[in-house]
Amino acid sequence: MKRLSCVVFAAALIVIGIGVVYWYTSPYRYSNEIQIVNILADEQTAIRNKDVKGVLAHVSSSYNDSAGNNYDSLRIMALDTLRSGTKFDSLIEHQFVTVNGDTAHADIAVTVTRTSPEGSIDKLFSGPLTISFRKYKTKRWYIVPVRAWKITSTDGLPGITE
């Protein structure tokens, strides 16, 4: 009987430990506005690190933008662009996030630059963007059901594709 109590106690400690780790690593405990600002920061970091998977991690499969791109064309552009020898960087200067239920908009002022392998720096885009988000049902760690923000559209991009 004593051994069974020890096993039950150990199992309970493991479950509690998993819960604590989930709580402290969960981005979903923050307000919607902070979650969206964190997504924008994650996107900046992914661009800087040339991480295609990171760039697309927060993009909805139903994505479209004002330049006529959808998720598939965005994925191809990201693969071609970020795997080149050119270094990219982005700077978000102003962020204004509006949340309305399961949708949100972030109005930002962004500057995107590239540094060639020779060291020359070119400004690719500088101006305002409006990024639309929607909350989707998804799973965290492939098991825990959660609702996460995904980018569904971007307005103001024509300067990048010209």
C-alpha positions in Angstrom: 0.0 0.0 0.0 2.9 2.4 0.9 4.5 1.8 -2.6 1.2 2.6 -4.3 1.0 5.9 -2.4 4.5 6.8 -3.5 3.6 6.0 -7.2 0.5 8.1 -7.0 2.4 11.0 -5.3 5.1 10.8 -8.0 2.6 10.9 -10.8 0.8 13.9 -9.2 4.1 15.7 -9.0 4.9 15.0 -12.6 1.4 16.3 -13.7 1.9 19.4 -11.6 5.4 20.0 -13.0 4.1 19.8 -16.6 1.3 22.3 -15.7 3.8 24.7 -14.2 6.1 24.4 -17.2 3.1 25.0 -19.6 2.0 28.0 -17.6 5.4 29.7 -17.6 6.1 28.9 -21.3 2.7 29.8 -22.5 2.3 33.0 -24.6 -1.5 32.7 -24.2 -1.5 34.0 -20.6 -0.8 37.6 -21.9 -3.3 40.0 -23.2 -4.3 39.9 -26.8 -2.4 43.1 -27.6 0.8 41.8 -26.0 0.4 38.5 -27.9 0.2 40.4 -31.2 3.2 42.7 -30.3 5.1 39.5 -29.5 4.2 38.0 -32.9 5.5 41.1 -34.6 8.8 40.8 -32.6 9.0 37.1 -33.5 8.6 38.0 -37.2 11.4 40.6 -36.9 13.7 38.1 -35.3 12.9 35.4 -37.9 13.7 37.9 -40.8 16.9 38.9 -39.1 17.9 35.2 -38.6 16.8 34.2 -42.1 14.4 31.6 -40.6 11.8 30.8 -43.2 9.9 28.5 -40.8 9.8 31.3 -38.2 8.5 33.8 -40.7 5.7 31.6 -41.7 4.9 30.3 -38.2 2.3 33.0 -37.5 0.9 33.3 -41.0 -2.6 31.8 -41.8 -3.0 29.4 -44.7 -5.8 31.8 -45.9 -3.3 34.8 -46.0 -3.6 37.4 -48.7 -2.2 40.9 -49.1 -2.7 44.1 -51.1 0.1 43.1 -53.5 -1.9 40.0 -54.6 0.2 37.4 -52.6 -1.3 34.4 -50.9 0.3 32.0 -48.4 1.9 29.8 -51.1 3.4 32.8 -53.0 4.6 34.3 -49.7 6.2 31.0 -48.8 8.1 30.8 -52.1 9.1 34.5 -51.8 10.4 33.8 -48.3 12.4 30.8 -49.4 14.0 32.6 -52.3 14.7 35.8 -50.5 15.9 34.5 -47.1 18.1 31.8 -48.5 20.0 34.2 -50.6 23.3 35.6 -49.5 21.7 38.9 -48.6 21.0 39.9 -45.0 17.6 41.4 -44.2 16.5 43.5 -41.3 13.3 45.2 -40.3 12.6 48.0 -37.9 9.1 48.6 -36.5 8.8 52.1 -35.2 5.2 52.6 -34.2 2.7 50.0 -33.2 -1.0 50.5 -32.6 -3.0 47.3 -32.0 -6.8 47.2 -32.1 -8.5 44.0 -31.0 -12.2 43.3 -31.7 -13.1 39.8 -30.5 -11.4 37.2 -32.7 -10.0 39.7 -35.1 -7.3 42.4 -34.7 -5.4 45.0 -36.7 -1.9 46.3 -36.1 -1.0 49.6 -37.7 2.8 49.9 -37.8 5.5 52.0 -39.4 8.2 49.7 -40.8 11.5 50.0 -42.5 13.0 46.9 -44.3 16.6 47.0 -45.4 19.0 44.5 -47.0 22.7 44.3 -46.8 24.4 42.7 -49.8 27.4 40.3 -49.4 29.6 43.3 -50.4 28.3 45.3 -47.5 26.1 47.9 -49.3 22.8 48.7 -47.4 19.6 49.3 -49.4 16.3 50.4 -48.1 13.7 48.1 -49.7 10.6 49.5 -48.0 9.7 52.2 -45.6 6.1 53.2 -44.7 2.9 52.3 -42.9 1.5 48.8 -43.0 -1.8 47.4 -41.6 -1.6 43.8 -40.6 -4.8 41.9 -39.9 -4.9 39.0 -37.4 -7.5 36.3 -36.6 -7.6 33.9 -33.7 -7.6 30.3 -34.8 -8.1 27.0 -32.9 -4.9 25.1 -32.8 -2.9 22.8 -30.6 0.1 23.5 -28.4 2.6 20.7 -28.2 0.3 18.8 -30.5 -2.1 18.0 -27.6 -3.3 21.0 -25.7 -6.1 22.9 -27.5 -5.5 26.7 -27.6 -6.5 29.7 -29.7 -3.6 31.5 -31.4 -3.3 34.7 -33.4 -2.4 34.3 -37.1 -1.7 36.9 -39.7 -4.5 36.9 -42.4 -3.6 39.9 -44.5 -1.3 42.9 -44.9 -2.2 46.2 -46.6 0.4 48.6 -47.8 2.9 46.2 -49.5 3.0 47.4 -53.1 6.4 49.1 -52.6 8.1 45.8 -51.8 7.0 44.0 -55.0 7.8 46.9 -57.5 
